[in-house]
Amino acid sequence: MTITVHYFGLLAERRRLTEERVETIAATAAELYSKLDADHHLGLEIRDFRVAVNDEFVAWDYLLQENDSVALLPPMSGG
């Protein structure tokens, strides 16, 4: 299936992208991130940030569907 992945913060810096379309067989958001991390060495554990699908925060076991939009949101700092 095809998924749009949006990277923010440290993940965008490490991936050197803010958005990409990916072909995946990942069933869940966690599996998708695991594959992206293995391919691109993103270096964060899923417990360290949140995931949103189609503009709503979801659990990492969320079942992905064709054309979902997945946002990977690491902690933000600042004041």
C-alpha positions in Angstrom: 0.0 0.0 0.0 1.1 3.6 -0.4 1.4 5.9 2.6 2.4 9.5 2.9 4.8 10.0 5.8 5.4 13.5 7.3 8.5 14.0 9.4 8.9 16.7 12.0 11.7 18.1 14.2 14.6 15.8 14.7 13.2 13.1 12.5 12.9 15.6 9.6 16.6 16.6 10.2 17.8 13.0 10.2 15.7 12.0 7.2 16.5 15.2 5.4 12.9 15.3 4.2 9.7 16.6 5.6 7.4 14.4 3.5 7.5 11.3 1.3 5.3 8.7 -0.3 6.3 5.2 0.6 5.2 1.8 -0.6 4.9 -0.5 2.4 3.6 -3.9 3.6 3.6 -2.6 7.2 0.3 -3.4 8.9 0.7 -1.0 11.8 2.2 2.4 12.5 4.8 0.7 14.6 5.8 -1.6 11.8 6.0 1.3 9.4 8.3 3.3 11.7 10.5 0.2 12.4 11.0 -0.2 8.6 11.7 3.5 8.1 14.2 3.4 11.0 15.9 0.3 9.7 16.2 1.9 6.2 17.2 5.4 7.2 18.7 5.1 10.8 16.3 7.6 12.3 17.4 6.6 15.8 14.4 7.3 18.0 12.4 4.7 19.9 8.7 4.8 19.4 8.2 5.4 23.1 10.0 8.8 22.6 7.5 10.4 20.2 3.9 10.3 19.0 2.2 9.3 15.8 -0.8 10.7 14.1 -2.7 9.3 11.2 -5.0 11.4 9.1 -4.6 14.3 11.5 -5.5 12.3 14.7 -3.2 11.0 17.3 -3.3 7.2 17.3 -1.7 4.3 19.2 1.3 2.6 17.6 -0.8 -0.5 16.9 -3.1 1.5 14.6 -3.9 -0.5 11.4 -2.7 1.4 8.4 -4.8 1.7 5.2 -4.1 2.7 1.7 -3.4 6.4 1.3 -3.1 7.1 5.0 -1.2 10.2 6.0 1.2 9.4 8.9 2.9 12.1 10.9 5.9 11.3 13.1 6.0 13.8 15.9 9.1 13.8 18.2 9.1 15.9 21.4 9.4 19.6 20.8 11.5 21.9 22.9 11.4 25.6 23.4 9.5 28.2 25.3 
